[in-house]
Amino acid sequence: MRWISLTASAMTLLLALGGCSAGLPELVPRARPDIRSDEAGLWLVAAKSEAALQQAPTAISDPGLNRYVRGIACKVAGPYCPDIRVYLVREPGLDARMLPNGALQIGSGLLLRLRDEAQLAAVIGHELGHYVERHSFDKAWRQRVGSDIRAWLGVLAQGLAGGGGDAADALMPVRDGAFSSSQEIAADSIGLRQMTAAGYAPAAVVDFWHASVAELGERQSSIALRLLARHPAPGSRLDRLRTAVAAVAEPHAVRGYVRYQAALAPFRAAFLADEVRLRLPTETLRLFERLRRQQGLDATLAFYWGEVYRLRGWKDDRQLALKFYGEASRLPNAPVALDRSIGLVRRSESDWLAARAAFRRYLAAAPDAADAAMIRAYLAEMPEA
Amino acid sequence: MRCRLACLVLWAVIGAGCAQDTARLAEGLRRTDAAPRIALMPMDILLSRVSAGGFSQPVADWMASADYNLTQALRQAAVERGLVLRSVDPAPAAAPGLRQAQLLQDAVQDAILLHHFGDARDRLPSKFGSLRWSLGPTARQLRDAVSADYALFVRLRDSYSSAGRRVLAVVSMVLVGMPLSGGQQVGIATLVDLRTGQVVWARALDRSTGDLRDPGPALETARLLLKDLPQ
C-alpha cells in the first residue's frame, strides 16, 4: 500500500506549493474576522488561551516592564498597534509566539537573551508578520485540506484495491504545531520592514541570529529543538537576513542597548535563576557565554555561572564554581546568596574554616533568609577547626 | 467489502454500550437545604466542524449560540427538578481565583472521566467504586467568591460532520465497508459541595447525537446532563 501514502504525500505537497504562491490577503489594521468564518473559530479559541494568559501564575505583572515592552511593540506595529496585545511570561528558553488574534506572548528567556531594544523590535516585528499574514489560519487551512485529500485518496485506493485495514492510517489527520519555513521567511521580511520603519538598526537581527546559532550550536538540545522545530535552518536564515539587511539603509540606526539593559536589570537575576533551574548545564553554559560576549561579566552572571557548576557537580566543578564565585565577589553588587553558595561548596570539601566564615557572612547579611535556620544547623554540626 | 455487515453490528453494539451507566453519585448526598444555592460556573464549550479528513475546526458563531442555548436550557432543566441555577460572571475581577479553581476542576474532571467512566482497567482500587474527589481548600475560596453552596461545572465538546465528511462516510461505507465517525457530543458535568470541596455528583456524556446550536436539542442535552442530579 506504499504507493497510496506516496500519492497522498505528493498531492499534499502539490497543494501546499499551490497554496504557497496564492497566499492570503494581509489583515488590515483593526480587522476582525466575520463571525461565520473559519477564521473566527480560530480567533475564539485563541481568545480563550489569551484569557488564560492574563491570569497565568507565570505572568510577569510588573507595570514598568510591561509598559516598556508595549511601547516598543506599539512603535513597531505602527497602524496595527491597537491589534497587538503583549503578554510577558516567566518561561526560560528562547520563545515568543503570536496567537492568531493578535495576542503576543513573550517569554522571559527571550528577554534575557536579547541584547538591545532593536533586537526586541525585530522579534516583535517578526511575530507581527505572523499576525498580519494570517499564518495560523493559513496553516490550519492547509492541514485541513491536506487531511481531506489524504482521506479521500485513502478510501478510494482502499476501495479500488479491495484492501481492508490500512485505510485507518490514511484517515488519521496529521497535526503540526509549526509554521512553515516560507511563513517564517515572510515574517522575517515583515519584521525587518517594521523595525526599520520604527527607526531601529536592522543589523540587530543579524546579531541576534548569529548569537542564537552560536548558543544553540549543532547539538539538538531540548531548547534548540523547540526553536528549530518552528524555524528554518538558522544558518540559511542568517545568510538570507544578512543579504536583506545589507539592502536596507540605516539612517537612524538606533540600538537602544543602555535603555534595554536598564529596563531588564531588576529582573535579570530571576531570569538567570530560571535558566539554571532547567538543569541543562551544557545549554546554560552556552547561554552564559553568549551573555558574556554581549554584555560582559557582572556579579550576577558570575554568581549564576558558579551555580551551574556547583549544581552539576562533575569532577572539577567545585573548583570552577569557586572560581566564578570569586569573580562575583570582586565585582560590584554581588548577590547575598553568593556567600551561602561559597559556604556550601567549602562545606562539601570539608574546608570547615572557609565554610564557617562564608555562612557567617551570609547570615550577617540576611539574618531572616528563608533558609537561615538550615544554615545555622550546618554551622552547629560542623566540627571545630 | 467483506466486513460491512459485521462492522455495522459491532458499531451498533459499541454505540449502545456508550449510552448507559453514565452518572456517579458520592455516598450520603441528600438534600438538607430547602433551596440550595447552586452556581453555574462559566462553561467550557467547544463546537467544531469535522472535515472529510477528520480535522476539526472550531466554529465561532455556533459556540456563541451554544453558550446561550445551553445556559438557558440548564436553567430550565434545573427548574424542572426544583432547583435554581445562578450564572457566575466569568470576569476575573468578579470572582478572583476562579481561573485556578476551574483549572483544578478540569484536572479532577479528567481524573473522574478516566477512573469512573473510562475503561474498567482504569478503575482505582482504593476508591472502592465510590466517587471520592475533593477540590480541597480552593472550594472554600470559591464559595465566598460566588456566594453559593454548590458549583456546577460543565465541559462539553460538540462536533458536527461537514458535508465533505458525510459524503466520504457514504463512499467509505460502500467502497471499503468501513464506517467513519461523524459528529460527537462528549463532556462531563460535576457538582461540587463548596462547604467541603467534595465532588458530590458527576455525569459523563459520550454520544454521536445532540445539537447545541438550537434551543430545542440543547434542552434535550441539558435534561440528559442533569437527569440523575439528586432532587
Chai-1 contact restraints between the chains, C-beta under 6 A:
chainA,res_idxA,chainB,res_idxB,connection_type,confidence,min_distance_angstrom,max_distance_angstrom,comment,restraint_id
A,I35,B,A60,contact,1.0,0.0,6.0,A-B,restraint_1
A,I35,B,D61,contact,1.0,0.0,6.0,A-B,restraint_2
A,R36,B,D61,contact,1.0,0.0,6.0,A-B,restraint_3
A,D38,B,Q57,contact,1.0,0.0,6.0,A-B,restraint_4
A,A40,B,A60,contact,1.0,0.0,6.0,A-B,restraint_5
A,G41,B,Q57,contact,1.0,0.0,6.0,A-B,restraint_6
A,G41,B,P58,contact,1.0,0.0,6.0,A-B,restraint_7
A,G41,B,V59,contact,1.0,0.0,6.0,A-B,restraint_8
A,G41,B,A60,contact,1.0,0.0,6.0,A-B,restraint_9
A,L44,B,A60,contact,1.0,0.0,6.0,A-B,restraint_10
A,L44,B,M63,contact,1.0,0.0,6.0,A-B,restraint_11
A,V45,B,P58,contact,1.0,0.0,6.0,A-B,restraint_12
A,Q55,B,P92,contact,1.0,0.0,6.0,A-B,restraint_13
A,Q55,B,R99,contact,1.0,0.0,6.0,A-B,restraint_14
A,R144,B,S51,contact,1.0,0.0,6.0,A-B,restraint_15
A,R144,B,F55,contact,1.0,0.0,6.0,A-B,restraint_16
A,S147,B,G53,contact,1.0,0.0,6.0,A-B,restraint_17
A,S147,B,F55,contact,1.0,0.0,6.0,A-B,restraint_18
A,D148,B,S51,contact,1.0,0.0,6.0,A-B,restraint_19
A,D148,B,A52,contact,1.0,0.0,6.0,A-B,restraint_20
A,D148,B,G53,contact,1.0,0.0,6.0,A-B,restraint_21
A,R150,B,G53,contact,1.0,0.0,6.0,A-B,restraint_22
A,A151,B,A52,contact,1.0,0.0,6.0,A-B,restraint_23
A,A151,B,G53,contact,1.0,0.0,6.0,A-B,restraint_24
A,V155,B,V171,contact,1.0,0.0,6.0,A-B,restraint_25
A,V155,B,S172,contact,1.0,0.0,6.0,A-B,restraint_26
A,V155,B,V176,contact,1.0,0.0,6.0,A-B,restraint_27
A,Q158,B,V176,contact,1.0,0.0,6.0,A-B,restraint_28
A,G159,B,L175,contact,1.0,0.0,6.0,A-B,restraint_29
A,G159,B,V176,contact,1.0,0.0,6.0,A-B,restraint_30
A,A167,B,V176,contact,1.0,0.0,6.0,A-B,restraint_31
A,A167,B,M178,contact,1.0,0.0,6.0,A-B,restraint_32
A,P173,B,G53,contact,1.0,0.0,6.0,A-B,restraint_33
A,P173,B,G54,contact,1.0,0.0,6.0,A-B,restraint_34
A,P173,B,F55,contact,1.0,0.0,6.0,A-B,restraint_35
